[in-house]
């Protein structure tokens, strides 16, 4: 990833990811006059967004509502089942004031920069497949045209799995991301419109097509969706689970920020709309790590934890990318130079046991590391014994991990908005491979609850021993240190995901 938060900035993609820089929030409301819109924009220039956490199972009490109003806040929406209230306020002391109110368990600002006007940012472009490259792909009978370039499918035995099952159309995987282009010919046949939504403001927007990325927005979510469930239809690429449904839950602002209120909305939407698996290839802005000794960051962790746990209780398996900084997430300390990324970041030394990458390190979330074409941890992939649950192809520099022919790139091929295909790399790409395998497990065991799907995912993984020494560039220096035995270690967790076992066991 080029920037840290899409697990390819945060989205995870190495030189091909995007670097999103500024936050954007769309606040739905009635049509206003030009004067009213100007006044609103002026007010927004000083407003922040907050989450206020109250007792789960209840909405905010009359006393809490009154206190929010008196502190200068306006309730945007409330997720009563988990006790999370989204509030906008211009009062710089809003969070500290509301935390003193009886009935408020925690509260914090979801950003460090004021709510901005709608804008767009150049997010960069992946390596797009040329017409010549498309024409040169030599597919075998029964393959989609570009499948020979997908070294990642045989790496997890997905090609063999497809001979047994493509997955069930009764299973839906939601891509919580930058938006999904459901008009793409590889995605349209499997798209689940009812499970799709725009959650950017923290409040669901079900306008038709609201889940799609704009013309200048990141292609990340579309690429991820195709890796999971690109249809086997004689067009383009093939997904890990080409027979399941995929939906788009857009949580990224046009400038590329994934804020807490949007992520909470995404998990809650998935929970209430029959989603079996969510893929989360991002970290929640503006903090790469949220430290629980900070009252604001503690509130953000609590809000998203409640939402992700609620989704799992409703039957959803939540899968997340581990990140692309080659951090040891089990180390005693990590220097984070990127936070807060929506204002002025500074180097801060954090304790990974107390400061969490969210949602990657939340309880119950499947944390995925990336491997390259040689089956070795990708050069950029975060790792850590006790943190990484499983590994899957995320790509790497072709120079460092060269695939076997006929594949020509060490990166991951997938669909891009506008009917194109291109290469990206990162743990953002590894996570959807695991989400696809989880969808195949759910297809094979339709009545399995989320904990059982996860247990099968880990039990069926191919044990992968530590790479020691780990010296990808051959300069004689270890690029990372792996700890743990063959069947559970810091590079690969329980091992490499196995799609064939998912449909046969």
N, C-alpha and C positions, 0 to 999 in steps of 0.2 A: 504494500500500500504506500502511496506517496504521502499520505497524511495520516495521522494516527487514529482518527476516530472511526471512520467507516472502516471496518476492519479492512478497509482499503482506502483509507485515510484514517479512517475509522472503518472503513469498509474494508477490508483487507485486500489490498492489491499492491504489488510492489511497484515497478515503474509505471504501471498502467492504471493504478487506482486514481482517485481524485483527491484534490486537496481543497476541501470545502472550508470556507473561511468565516462567513457571517450568518448570524441566525435570522430566521424569518418566522413569524407566526401569523397565521390568518385567523382573524377573529370574526366568526360569522355574526351577522346582525342585519337589521332591516336596512332597506335602501335609505341613504341619507343625502341631504343636500350638499353642495360643494362646500358651503360654510361649515356644516356639521362635520364633514370629513376632514377639513383642515383643522378644526378644533380637536377632533379625535386624534389626528396624527400628532398634534402638539402635545396632547396628554400622554400618548404612547411613548413619546420621547423621554419621559421620566419614569415610565412604569416598568416594573419587573413582574415576572410570573412566579407564583409560589405554589407549593403543595402544603396543605394543612391536614395532618393525620389525626383522626379522631377514632373513637371506639369502633372497630369493625362490626358490621351488621346494622349500623345505625347511620343516619345522616347527621350532619352537624346540628347540635341542639339549638334552640332559640337563643340561648345565651351566647353560644359560639357565633351564630350568624350575626347577632347584634354587635359582638366584639369585632368581627371582621369589618363590618360597616363602619364602626366608630374608629377603627384603625386606618380607614381610607381604602379598604379593599372591596372588590366586586367579585362575587362568586361566578365563575365561568361555567363550571359543571361540578357534580358531586357523584363519586362512585360509592354509593352507600354501603354496598355489600362488603367492601374492604375498608371503608372509612377514610377515603382519600378525597379531599376537596381541592379543586384547582381554583386559584384566586389571582386576580391582577390587582396590583396596588402601586401607587406612586410614592407612598410613604417609605423612606429608607429604613425606618425602624419597625416596619410592619411585622417582620418575622419575630423579632425579639419581644415585641408587644403581645403578639398573639400566643406565643409560647407560654406566657404567664397566665393565660385564661384557663380556668378549670374546664376539663373535658377535652383539651388539646393535648395530644400525646407527643407530637413533634411538629415542626413546621420549618420550612426553609425555602430560600430562593432557588429557582431552577436554573438561573443564569446569572451572569455578572454584568451583562450589558443590557440596556433598556430594550424593550420591545421595539424592533426596527420597522421601518416601512418595508413593504414588499419589494424585493429586489432579486436579481439573479447574479450568479457568479460563474465564471469560467471554471468548470470542474475537470477539465482535461478529457482526453479521449483514449480509449483502449486501442490496441493494435487491431485495426479492422481487417478482416479477411478480404483480399482482393478477388475480383472476378476470376483472375487466372488461377489463384489458389483454390477457389471453389471448384473450378473446372478440372483441376489436376487431381482432386481427391478421387481415389479409385475404390469405391465401395463394393463390398461383396454382396451377393444375393441376400436379401433380408435386412441389410443394413440401411440406415439413412445415409444420404450422400456424404456428409462430413464426419461420420462416425470413425473412419480410419484415422482421423487426426486426434481422436479422443483417447489418448493413452491412459487417461484416468479411469475409464470404465473397466478395462481388464485389470487395472491395479487393485480394484476392490471386487473383482469377479462379477461385475454388473452385466457384462456381456453374456456370461453363462447363466446368470439369474434370469435374463430375459427369455431364455429358451424354456424356462419353467413358468414364469409369470412376469407380467409387466406391472403388476400392482392393481389394486381395486379402485374403480371410480367412486366408491363409497368413502374413500379416505381423502382428506384435504390437508395440504400443507400450506400454511400461511407464511408469506414472505414479509416480515416486518422490516421495512427497508425504505429506499428512496422512491418507491413506486414501481409498478409493473406495467409494461406495455402489453396489454391483453390482445392487441390487434396483430401482434407478431405471429406469423404462420406456425411457428414452433410452439407457441403458448396458447393461442386461441382455442384449439380443440379441447384442452384440459382446464380452461379457466373457470373458476368458481366465482361468479359475480356476487352471489348472495353473501359470501364470506369476505368480500373486499370492501375497503373503506379508506377514507382519508382521515387520519387522526392528528394532523400536524398541530392544530390549535389545542389539542387535549380533549376535544369534544368531537364525536363521530360526525363526519360529513359524508352522506350517502349519495350525493349528487353523482349521476352517471359519469363514469370516467375520472372521478376525483382521485382515484388511486393511481392514475398514470403519472409518469414523470413529465415535466414540461420539456420543451424543445432544447433548453439550455441546461437542464438538470442532469444529474448523474445517471448513467445507464446501469449502475450497479445492481439495483433490484431486479431488473429485467434479466440480466446475466445470471443472477442467483436463481431466479425462478426457472430458467431453462435448464440449469444444471440439475435441478430437482426433477422436473416433470416435462421437459421438452417431449412432445408427442412423437411416437414412431409412426410417421405419416408420409415417408418418402421425401421429406423436406429437411434440410439443414442437419442439426445434431439430434442426439438422443439423450434424454435425461436418465438419471439413475433409476427413477420409478416412472416410466413413461405412460403408465396407465392410471396414475392417481390424479386427483385434482390439485390445482394450485391457485391460491388467491393472493391478492396484493393488499397489504395494510401499509399505507404510506405514512411514515412518521418523521420524515426528514424535511426540514424547511428547504426552500428553493436555494438557500445559501449553503445547505449541507449539514445543518445541525440537528442532532437527535436529542431533544430535551425531555425531561422526566415526564411531564404531563402527556406528551405524545406517546411515549413508551408505555405508560400506564394504560392509556386508552387502547393501545394496540393489543396488549395482553388481555384486557377485559373484553374487547371485541372478539378476539379469538375464542375466549372462554365461553362466550354467550352465543357463538355461531357455529358450534359443532366442529371446530378445527381440531384435528388430531395431532398435528405437529406444527410448531413454529420454528422458523429459522431467524436467527438474530446475528447478523454479521456487522456489528457496529459496537461502539461503546457509547454510553449516555453522556452527552456533553453537559457542562463544559469541563468536567473533571475526568481525566483518564482514570484516576483512582479516587473513590469517595471515602473520606476518612471519618469514621464514626465518632471521633472526638471533636469534630466540628459540627455544631448543631444544625447548620444548613445541610451539609452533606449527609449527616445522619438521617435527616428527614427524607432525602431523596432515595437513599438506600431502602429505608422502611417502606416508602410508597411503592417502589418497583418490586420489592420482595413480596409485598402483599398481593400485588397484581399477578406476578408470575406463579406464586403458590396457589392462588385462586384458580388460575388457568389449569394447573396440573391437577388440582382436585376435581376439576370438571372433565378431566380426561386428556389434557393436552401435554405432549412431551415438548419441552422447550430446549432447543439446541442453539449453542452460541459459539462464535469464533473466539479463539484464545488471544488474538492480537499479533501484531507484526513487528515488534521491536526487539525480538530475540531476548526478551526479559526472562529471568528465572523468577517466576511468580511465587516460588517457595523460598526465595532468598530472605536474608535477615533485613535487608533494606534495598530500595530501588530509588534511583534519582529520576523524577518525573519532570522533564523540562517543558512540557506542553500545556500545563494547566494554570489558570483557566484559559481555554482556547478561544473564548469569545470576547476577551478583553486583552489583558496584559499578562501573558504567561511568565513564570519564573521557575528556576530550578528549585525543587523541593524534594527533600529526602523523606520517603514514606516507608512505613512498616507494612508489607503486604498482608500480614495476618490481621491488620486492623483497618487497612485501606483497600477497598475492593474495586476491581474492574467490574462495572455493572452493565448488562446483566450476566456477564461471563462467569463471575465467581459467586453468584447467588446460590443459596441452597436449592438442590434439585435440578439445577440447570446442567445439561450435558455440555461439557467444555471440550472443544475440538482443536487439536493442533494440526498443522499442515505438513504434508510430505511432498517431495518432488518426484520426478520421473524415475529416479533410482530407488524409490521407496525409503529414502532417508529424510529425516526432519528437514523441512525447508529452512534455508539460511536465516530467514526473518522470523520464523514462528516462535512465539512465546512458548515456554515450557515450564515444568516444575512438578516435582513428585508430590502427589496428593492433590494437585490442582487439575492436571490434564486427565480427562476421562478416556479419550479415544483419539485416534488419528485417522486422517483421510487425505486424499490428494488435494493440494492447494496450489501446486506448481512451484517453480523456482526458476532462476536464471537458467537458460538453456546451456550456457557455458558450464555451470556448476552441476547440473543434473540433466543430461541429454537423453531424450526419449529414444526408444527403439523405433526404427522405421515401421510403418509409413508415417508416423507422427513426425512433425518437423519442429515443433516448439515445445519447450518445457513448461509453458504456461497452460492455462485451462481455457478451452474453447467453449463459447456459449453465445446465446442470442443477444443482440443489442437492439434498442428501439429503432423503429423504422425499417424492420425487415432485414436487418443486417446481422452478421456474426463477427465475433472478435475474441481476442485473447485477454484475459486478466489473470492475476495471481494473488494469493494471500490466504490467510486463514479464513477470509470471507468466502473463498471458494471451497475450502475444506469443509466448513460447516454444512453447506447444502448437500454435500455428498452423504454426510451422516444423517441429515434430515431425510434424504431420499431413502436410505437404508431403513431408518425408523418407520417410514411410510410403508415399505415392503413388509416389515415385521407386523405392522398393524393390519396390513392386507391379509397376511397369512393367519393372524390371530385377531380377528375383528372384535372380539369381546375382551381383549387384554386391556387392563387399566394401565395408565401411564407408568407406574413403577415397574410393572412386569415388562412392558416394552423396553424400558431402559435396561432392566436386568438381562433381557435377551440380547440387546444390543452389545452389552459388555461381554456376556458369556460367549457370544458367537464371534467376537473380534479375534483376528489372527494375532496371537502373541508375537510381539516384535521386540527383540532385545535392544538394549542400549547400543547406540552407535559410539564406539570407543576405540581409537580417538575420533572425535568429531572435528575434522579438519577439511571442510569442503573445498577450500581454495588451495590446499596443499602447500601452505607456507610454513608448515611445521608447528603452528600454534593452534591450540584447541579453540574453536569458535563458540563452543558452549559445552557444559558438562551435564551428562545424563546420570541420574541416580535411580537405583531400583532394579529389581529382577526382570527377567524376560516377560513375565505375565502381568507386570504392573510397574511402570517406570515413568520418569519425568518427561520423556520425549513423546511417548506413544500411549501412555495410560494403560488401559487393558489390551491395547493392540490396535491393529489397522482394521477398519470397518470391513465387514464381509457381507456383500449383497446376496451371494449364492446361499449361504446359510440362512439368510433372512426369509427365503422363499421355500426352503426345503426342511427346516427344522422347527 
